Structures are given as structure tokens and as C-alpha cells.
């Protein structure tokens, strides 16, 4: 997280999220290392803080785009997902961390 924040702090989306972190703890004046410390503290307790979750999503996205992360899908997943879709049984519910999962499915290395 620290490297990502340091490297992406000037990106407008990241900068806005870093400001949200500061606003979430108004009793503290946080510099960049302090913001990272706050993010890590929230991670340690699995806090559901929007700015944290958004930054984590961006970090995952960047990792998938650089191929730092790869994944696999078992052979039965594709046919079962197609069958589920074709059955018309309803919508797929995804957690808030959906955005990085798009990259997971786009950059999958299928297990043979």
C-alpha cells in the first residue's frame, strides 16, 4: 500500500481518496506516511472504509494490469457459468470489490 500511495499520490482519483482518509480522521493532521499508517491500521481491523476499499481496488487493478497477480479458473467454471447465465435464474451478486475481479477474469491463466 505504501509504494502504491507514494507512486500514485498525484493521480487525481488517488489524491481525492487520500483526502477522504484525512477527512475520516479530522482529529489528526496526516502527512502521506501518516495516511499510509491509517490505511494499514484500518486494514488490520478489516475496517469497511470507502476510501480504503477504493484504494485497495485500484491497487489490485494495477497489479492485474502489470501481471503481478494472476489466477486460474477450474475447467468446470466456464461451462457452469454459461449454464447458469443461460438458465435465466437471476443476477450474479458481487461484493464491493467487483472492479478488480473484472481484471482477474480478463487476465486469467486457465488451468489445463
Secondary structure, DSSP 8 states (H G I E B T S, - for coil): -HHHHHHHTTSHHHHHHHHHHHHHTTTS---HHHHHHHHHHHHHTT---HHHHHHHHHHHHHHHHTTS------HHHHHHHHHHHHHT-------TTHHHHHHHHHS-----
